[in-house]
Amino acid sequence: MHSIDRFFERNPRSKELWERSRKVSRGIQHDARSCEPFPIFTSHCRGSRKWDVDGNEYIDYTMGHGSLLLGHAHPSLVEAVSGQVARGTHYGTECELAVEWAEVITRLIPAAERVEFVMTGTEANMLIAQLARAYTGRWKILKFAEHFFGWCDHLQVGVFPPYERPIAGHLPPIADDTVSGGTVVIPCNDAVALEKALAGEDIAAVFLEGGGAHCGEIGMPPDLWHTARRLTKEYGTLLVIDEVITGFRWSPGGCQALVGVTPDLSSLGKMVSGGLPGAAVCGRADVMDLLQIRAGDPEWNRYRHVVHPGTWNGNPLCAVAGITTLKIAATGEPQRTAEAMARRLVAGLNRQIEKRGIEACAYHTSSAIHLFVGPCQKCDRQLCLDAAKRMPSELILALDRHLLLNGINLLRGTIGWVSAVHTEQDIDQTVDAFGAVLDGLVEEGMAKAA
Ligand SMILES: Cc1ncc(COP(=O)(O)O)c(C=O)c1O
């Protein structure tokens, strides 16, 4: 039976919910959750596992889109968050929890002299762009093609090819290097283009995605971090490392602690709030000081101060979740366990691929894993620098569907996050299931065995 028919048979309740949801929405709440013939609807999660409304069990690697290093419903988090709900979720005033949350962050992240809370990674990067512009008096933001910083107008630029063409809702004019809102896009990982663009001395900030584009799907050569740091200093530009995914996951001090490059500003999301909504901007005190409101200085407050309201900033519920998670993450133990499991997983997945002689590979950066089916330049199963590799969307959808049918859930079937609670048994079960996934793809003509 074709996988689409099996999917219908296995998921009648999800299908019902899909049809119901289509009457009031597009049926999914995130582009990356699109699925064919329809998405699964989850009923609950615990540890490394997820159950859908039809009672099917999955080993989960979506892990809150990378926010859950400690797995689903970690007992400490459940206790802390439940206790806080009873004490209030929004005080409308400052609270000690937000102070403690910021203190933990400044202890862990090298760049964090000061912290400002926001609600999402996108918001964090929006605020960083405003701070950088206000600090430098320059307008342009520079980024590598493919690097992703959220979905606001001036950062959701040059993420997918053709890079020079605007996405829906983004209007021309398009100059050679400018697509939207003063964002300059240069080829991925191109150090020469980086220096050339910076030499114009009109760039406020260079944004880099920690770990490389799309969570390391296209990695960064290690020396590029240092080159970017040296060049940004030389040309008076601020260096921003987006640590929305890598923060606290790559290491307790994020990607910056691992590569030894301290940026001027960083965005933190996902793990920073323990899997609840919540994010932060952190960085150099003199830049972050632009957020200060100065008593008796209307000139400063009106013309120099970077405005930052936001109903949910630093609320006690997200703060308590963040503190609880970061204190556990501070030991470095969860990261070590998750990375060791990711290594075991990738080795097993590649064994299955090689056994069948399929043109495909699995690789990982830290505890994030990537699956790619198709031709790609050789990588060392950790760092893949092939920015041109592409999987057709029907292949991504087929891979995702076959994974789900075999009890495995990755985001879009291609990106996964291993947590500290995935066990060797989970990994070995995933590897076995992946053999059946590959056989299914070959059977349906979506992949070719040797
Ligand atoms: C590197 C990176 N930056 C920013 C964002 C945006 O974060 P949010 O989805 O919280 O707005 C994401 C989201 O996945 C991300 O991966």
PDBQT file of the ligand as one rigid body, heavy atoms in Angstrom, charges set to zero:
ROOT
HETATM    1  C1  LIG A 501      18.549  30.969  14.293  1.00  0.00    +0.000 C 
HETATM    2  C2  LIG A 501      17.162  31.467  14.544  1.00  0.00    +0.000 A 
HETATM    3  N1  LIG A 501      16.958  32.770  14.790  1.00  0.00    +0.000 NA
HETATM    4  C3  LIG A 501      15.744  33.272  15.039  1.00  0.00    +0.000 A 
HETATM    5  C4  LIG A 501      14.654  32.462  15.054  1.00  0.00    +0.000 A 
HETATM    6  C5  LIG A 501      13.299  33.026  15.314  1.00  0.00    +0.000 C 
HETATM    7  O1  LIG A 501      12.882  32.684  16.573  1.00  0.00    +0.000 OA
HETATM    8  P1  LIG A 501      11.326  32.686  16.922  1.00  0.00    +0.000 P 
HETATM    9  O2  LIG A 501      10.734  31.549  16.158  1.00  0.00    +0.000 OA
HETATM   10  O3  LIG A 501      11.292  32.510  18.402  1.00  0.00    +0.000 OA
HETATM   11  O4  LIG A 501      10.802  34.005  16.478  1.00  0.00    +0.000 OA
HETATM   12  C6  LIG A 501      14.793  31.084  14.832  1.00  0.00    +0.000 A 
HETATM   13  C7  LIG A 501      13.640  30.185  14.842  1.00  0.00    +0.000 C 
HETATM   14  O5  LIG A 501      13.699  29.009  14.590  1.00  0.00    +0.000 OA
HETATM   15  C8  LIG A 501      16.085  30.569  14.545  1.00  0.00    +0.000 A 
HETATM   16  O6  LIG A 501      16.277  29.279  14.270  1.00  0.00    +0.000 OA
ENDROOT
TORSDOF 0
